[in-house]
Amino acid sequence: MGNIDAENTFVVNVQTDSRAAAAGDLFVAIVGERLDAHRFVQGAMEAGAEGCLVSTAPEEIPEGKFCVLVPDTAKAMGDLAAYYRRKLGLPVVAITGSVGKTTTKDMVASVLSSRFRTLKTAGNLNNHLGLPMTVFRLTAEDEIAVLEMGMNHLGEIDYLVRIAQPDVAVITNVGDAHIGNLGSRENILRAKCEIFHGLKKGGTAVLNGDDALLTTLKPGADRVADPGTGEFNEMYAGIDAGGFTFHWAGESGSCDYRAVNIEDTLPDEVRCEAQTPAGTFAVEIPSLGRHMIYPAMTAAAVGQYFGLSDEEIADGIANFKATRMRMDIEKLADGVILYNDTYNANPQSMKAALGILANAPAARKVAVVGDMLELEPFAERLHREVGEYAAELSIDTLVTVGTRAGWLAEAALEGDMEDVRPCQDKEEAKKVLAELIGPDTAFLFKASRGMALEELCSFVRESCS
């Protein structure tokens, strides 16, 4: 629709925010749960957008502008992204998993950047809107893309991977994140394995070789199945027939990319050696926690797939920088250390963060943890499991924030942890933290994104200044 000079009308960018619309843009009017962007179509074209992708025709179209009418604008944007990805033809690495997707994406991109111009997903723009927008950022100058894929329901990874059409697929692990929506870890495995639906024939998969469910994908392994329907057998058959090469990353003897001689009690990094099919080399990971060997070994596998040398891989790992609020470490005056891991949380990542705090180089250790969301109907059991784990560690004080985290506090008390301080909200927690701020103290802050616990991290930082 519209009256344009087709030979002289060019679209060079896709935009979903009408406030940022400019010349050369195609504005996509997304219909969301709270907002229908069709109300901004006229404004986007007046701001300079060449045209709009719409599911409802506007009353009028300005001279020289156009609108494309489709049944579903979000799906049409995904189709356009898939076309653009095919047109560019560059290699793609797709990454999913319950825990560590973003860290692994950052690590893999850092390694590949040792040789290639690499574009990666910004932040966690990993859903049905964010992934297409990342694809649209690619240019002919980019040599490789690393795309993160998130999900909270079956079918979502299937949709994303058919856009990305990856050469390499990575699954970091199968945990409890979004188990409230999916019902079981077996269903989470099924959802993650949708990444194989779009993996190119002859492609390579890099999987966590220490994950109990992922290792059921190995030929001859005991495989999970739905007790009622056996539908998972069909899933495995599809993988077996896919013609993919599998590599396994971790620290067990069955991994072909294996971390050995691990030093994970250093103050600022983890050191190990990477044993690979091509040889062994030293690795220094500039982040804390033994779990960091998994993104490092995965990045080593991806790097070797694309022909990088041991030195390039080691340099890429050493230069890794995590996305903000993912175990950021701040050292303040008087020996106060802040571990800001507030970007998100699930039971596995919460336990890993508590383990890092327990090894912190400080005389006193304070864990400030909040609700983990999207776990119902398993929320109480999973929060209690984390509380039991916290009671086993060398942590002096546990401060919990939120109703669900109250279960975590109860379990810690039942586990004989002496100093547990449950708070209903952040304002109550600030009063508790004001009493705990002192020299030679390490504070950990972690909760699901919806809790915005970084506010408490800022409170402690400002109180120490």
N, C-alpha and C positions, 0 to 999 in steps of 0.2 A: 504494500500500500504506500502511496506517496508519489510525488512528481519529482524525480531526480534525473540527473545526467549520470547514468550508470557507469559510463566509461571514465568519468572523472570524480566518482565518489569512492573514497577509500576508508576502510575501517582498519585501524592499527592497534586498537586496544578494546578490551571488554571491561565494562564497569557495572557494578551492582549498587554503588552509592551515588545517588543523583547529585549529592553535594560536591562530588569530585569530578563530575562529568565535564568533558572538554572536547575540543575539536579532535576528530579522528576516532571518537569512542562509539561503541555500540552499548547502549544502556539496556540491561536486562531487568525487567520488572518482576522481581521475585515475590511470590505470594507466601508470606510467612504466617506463623500461628497468631502473631499479634499485629502484623502490619502488611498491608497490600501495597506494594511499591508502584502499582499502576497510577496511584494518585500523583506520582512525581514525574510521570512521562513527559508532560508538557514542559515542566521546568528543566528536565535534563536536556531536551532538544533546544530550548531557549539558551541554555548554558553552553551549547556548542556541540553536543552529541550529534553524530551524523544520522543516527536512527535508533530504534528501540525494538527489542524482542518482547512481544506482549501476548497475553492470552485473552485480553479484552481489547477490542478496537477502540482507539481514542476518538473523541468527537471530531477533532480536526487535526491535520498534520501540517506543520509549517512548510512553506515552499522550500524545496531543496532538501527536505528530510524524508525519511522513510520509516515504516514500521513493518515488522514481519510477525504475522499472526500465527501462533502455534497453540496446541492444546495445553501444554505444560512448559512454562518458561525454564524451570530448573532443569528438566530433562533435556530440553532443546539446547541449553547451555552445555550440558554434559556431552551431548552428541557433537556439538561444535568443537569442544575440547578434544574429543576422541579423533575427529577429522584432522585437527591441527597437529596433534601428536603424531599421527600417521604421516602427515605431510613433512614434518621435520625429520623424522626417521632416526633420531639419535637414541642411544641406549638409555634405558630407564631401570632404576632399582626401586622396587616397591617394598615398603616395610610396614608390618603390622605386628600385633602382640598385645597381651594384657598389660604388661609392665615394661617400661624402658623403650617404647617406640621412639620417642623424641630424642632421647639420649643416643640411641643406636643410629637414628637418622643423622644427628649431628656428627657422630664419630665416623660413620661411613663417608659422609660428605667431606669431612676434614681430610681423610685419607685420600679420596679420589682427587681432591683439590691439589694434592702434591704434584699431579701431572696434568689434570684436565680442568678446563673451565666448567665448574659444576654449579648447577642451580639446585637448591633444596627447598623443601616446604618451609615457609616462614612460620615460626611459632608452632601452633598445632592446627593450622588450617588444613585439616585432614578429612573433612566430611564431604557430602555431596555438592556443597557449594565451594568450599575451600580448595579442594583438589583441582577442579577445573580452572579456578582462578590462578592456581600455581602453574598449571600447564600453559595458560595464556601469557605468563611472564617469560616463557622460553623464547629465545631468539636464535637466529641462524648461527650466532657466535658461540652459543652454549654447546658443550661437547657431551654432557651427560646430565641426567636429572635423578635426584633422590627424592622420592615421594612417600610421605607418611600417610597411612590409611587407618582411620579410626572407625569404630562401629559400636552400636549398643543393641542391634537387632540383627537377626538373620537376613541375608540378602544385601546388606549394605556394602560389604567388601566386594561381593560379586559385581555390583554396579560400578564401584570405583576402579577395580582392576581391569574392567573392559574398556574404561577410558584410558588408563595408564599403559596397558599392553606391555608389561615389563619384560626385560631380558633376565632379570634376577629378582627372586622373591625371597623376603626374609620374614620369618616368624620368630619373635624374641622369646615367647613363652606362652603358656596357657594358665591364667590365674583366675581370680574371683571377680575382677572388674566387670561390672554390668551383669553379674550373675542374677540380679533381681529381675532383669528383663529376659534373660535367656534360659533361666531355670536350672541349669546344671553346667558343670565344667565340660562335660561331653558335648553339650550344645555350643559352648564357647569354642571348643576345638573345631567343631563343624563350621562355625562362622569364620574362624581364622583361615581354615583350609579353602574357603572360597577364593583366596588369593591365587590358587592354582587354575581357576577358571579362565583367567586372562593371561597367564604366563605363556610366553611364546614356546612353540614346539622346540625341543632341544635346549630350553632354558635351564637355569640353575637355581636351586633352592638352597638357602642357608638357614638352618634351624638350630635351636638350642638342643644340644645333645645330652643335656642333663635333665630335661623336662620330661616327667613321667608320661604325659599324654602325647607330646610330640614324638617321642621315641617309638610310639606305636605305629608310626608311619614307616618305620624301617621294614624292609622285606623280611618275612618270617616272624615278625614280632607278634605278641599277643595283642589283639586289637579290640578296642571298645566297640560296643554295639548297643543300640537301644533295645532294652529287654523285651519291649512289646513288638517292635516292627523290624528290628535289625537293619534300620535304614543306614546306619553308619557303614555297613559293609559296602553299600553302593558308593559311598564317598571314597573309601579306600580303593575300590576298583577303578574309579576315575583317576586317582593319583597314580596308581600302578601303570595305567595305560597312557599316561601323559607324556612319556618320553623325556622326563626331566632328570637332570643330574642333581644328586643330593650331597650337601656337605653339612657336617655337624660341628658346632662350635661350643666350647665349654672347658671343663677340666677333668672329666672322666676319661678313662682309657679308651672308650669307644669313639671319642671325638677325633676327627682328622685335623681340626684346628684347635689345639689344646694349650691351655695355660698351665705352665709348670713352674716350680720354684717361686710361688706367689708370696710376696711381702705386702701384707695389707694392714700393718699397724704403724706405718709411717705417718707423719703429721699432715702431709699435703698431697700425697700421691700413692698409687699402687704400682709396684714393680713386679714383673714376671718375665718369663721367657715364652715365646710363642713357638710351639712345635707345629709345623705345617708339612704338607706333602713335599714341599720344596726345600725344607731345611728348618733350622731353629735360629731365632734372633731375639735380642733383648727388647723389652717394651717398657716404657714409662708412661703411666696413665695419670694425667694431671687432675685427678678427682679421687674422692674417698670411697671406700667400700669394696669388699671382695667381689660383689656383684658386678663391678665395672669390668671384670675380665670378659664378660659376655659380649658387650658391645665391641670391645677391643678385638676379640677373636673373630667375631662376625665381620668387622671391618677388614681384618686381615684376609679372610676368605674372599670377600668381595674385591679387595684390592688385587689379590693374585689372579682372580678371574679376568680382570681387565689389564693384566700384564705388568702391574707395578712391582718394583724391586722391594726387597726387605727394607732397605734404607728409606725408601719413599713411604712405605707403610708405617714404619716406626716414627718417622718425622710427622706424618699425618696424625697419628695417635697422640704424640707429644704436644702437638699444637691444637688439640681438641678444646673447644670452648662450649660449655653446656648452655642451653636456653635458660634465660633468666628465671630465677626462683626455683631452680632444680638443683638443690644442694649448693646454693651460693654460700660461701664462707667469708665472714667478715671478722677481722681481728681488731678489737677495740682496745682502749686504754685499760690498764690494770688487769690484763690477762683475760678480759671478757671475749668470748667467741660466740658468734651467732651462726647457726646453721639454718639457712632459710630454704626449706624444701616444701614451700606452700603451694606449688603450682597445682598439685593434685595428689590423691592418695587412694590406695586400696590396701588390703591386708598384706600382700607381699612387699610392696614398697614401704609400708609403714614399719614392718619388721626390719627391713634393711636399714632404714634411717635410724631406728632406735639402736641398732648394732653399731652404727657409725658413732653415735653420741656416746655409747658405752666405752668406746676406745679413744674418746677425745682427750687431748693433753691438757686437762684442767682438773683442779682439786675437787670441784663440785659440778654435777651434771644435772641439768633440768630439762625434762621433756615437756613441751607444750603441744598437745595433740588435740585435734578436733574431729568432728563427725566424718566418717567415710560414707559417701552417698551412693545411691543406686545399688544397694545390696539386699534390699527387702525381697523375699521374706527371710533371708539368712543373716540380716544385719546384726541381731543380738549375738548369735553364735560367733560370727566373725570378729566383732568388736571384742568379745570376751577372750577369744584366742589371742588377740594382740595384747590384751591386758595381762594374760597369763605369761606371755613371752616377756613383756616389759619387766615383770616381777623377777625374772630370772637373771636380768642384766645388772651391771654395775651402774645403776642410775639412782641418783639421790632423791630427786623429787619428780613426781608426775603431776602435771596440771592438765586437766581435760576441759574441753570447751564444747558444750552442746549436749542435747538429750541422748543421742546415740553413744557418744563418747562416755557418758555416764556408766554404760555397761562395761566399758573398758576399765574405768576407774574401779568399779566393783570387783572385777576379776583380779586386778592388781592387788587390791586389799586382801582378797581371799588368798592370794599367793604370797602373803606376808610382806608385801612392800610397805615400808613404814610411813613414808611421807607422800600421800596421795591427796590432791586437792581438786575435787570436781567443781566446775563452774558452769552455770547455765548459759552464759553469754560472754562476749568479749569485754564488756564493761566490768563485770565481776572479775574476770581474769586479770585485767589491768591492776586491780587492787591487790590481787595475790602476787603478781609479778613485781610490783613495787616493793614488796617485802623481801623478794628473793634476789634482787639485783645486788651484786657484790663482786669483789675482785676474784680473779681466778675461777670464773664460772663459765661453763659452756651451756648454751641454750639451743635446743632444737625446736623448730616450728614446723608442724606438718598437719595437713588436713585436706579434705576435698576442696576443689576450687570454689565451690559455693560458700564455703566458710570464710574466705578472704582473710586467712590467719596472718597474712603479711602485715596487717594492721598492728598486731601484737609485736611482731618483729621490729617494726618501726618505733613502737612505744619504748621497747627496751633500748634500742639504739639511741633515741633522743634522750632518754633518761640517763644514759651513760656519758652524754656529751657535755 
